[in-house]
Amino acid sequence: MIGFDKEIINKIENDNFIFIKKLNYLKKETFEKISLGVISTWGPSHYRYFEYLNNKKIKHFLIEKPLCSSEKEADLIISQTKKNKSYFVLHHRWNFDGTQKIIDKLFKKHKETPNTMVVHGGASCLVTNGVHYLDLASNIFNSTPKSVISEMKNSKLNPRSSKLGFWEGYINYKFKDSKKLFIINSNLNKSKDCVIIYSQNIKIVIENGYLKYFYIKKLNEKKTNLHYPKFEKSIKLSNNYYKKMIDSLFQKKSSFNEYRKQKISLIKSLLTALWSSKVKSEIKLNMKKNITKYNKIWPVS
């Protein structure tokens, strides 16, 4: 395990894990015994550690989000996982802790199709937390973004390091069938994120950051239907979501190509949002490669 994220270290307490901060600590024979690499360092070093361990023939990886810090690194991860037949899972928890499953069931119960997701809150970073909402929206909409426009301001507020970015402002992602994800954060307040997911006739409102409280409201009715107990029960199971992530690496290899394709598309969408703000224009995700944009390394976390 490479990194210094205490939360992850505490949640994966197992005698079978070797926790290291420096790669040269490991001897050659040690690498032969490692079946899983966990990378929980700051974003800009993710690719460097992945490349090193992947070249040592480690086949399975749990990687903290974001996957990497540039579009070039994303493409290198594709080629290297194909070459070495290695697999990774990202620390995007909501499709493992029950959150996404419950949202999908609620829309299905009401025979509705979600079309818009709005997230607003205080200082939580459009990148650090925003990547979770991008992942959730992509799964709910069954699509990756087609274009993005943003206005983002970086501040020296990142609690991890002053070298890492902490962006406020807004991002507007557009998906297929005119579906949209809109995220707005302000560093002027400490309010936790509120997520609203709309369909034609209902909305699901998710409050208090980590999706602990939510309710459904029919758009043409005043009455609000509360749904707390089942959701809280699913959150209590979330302590097992790391195990579910790891199990998916070893048990669902047949679906990895699709998983990799989606996650690579999402990290490129996130980095393109940063570029959109820089150039002050909407950018399509399938546009011709811009070398400066492609090679740009962002201080993401």
Disulfide bonds with the S-S distance in Angstrom:
none
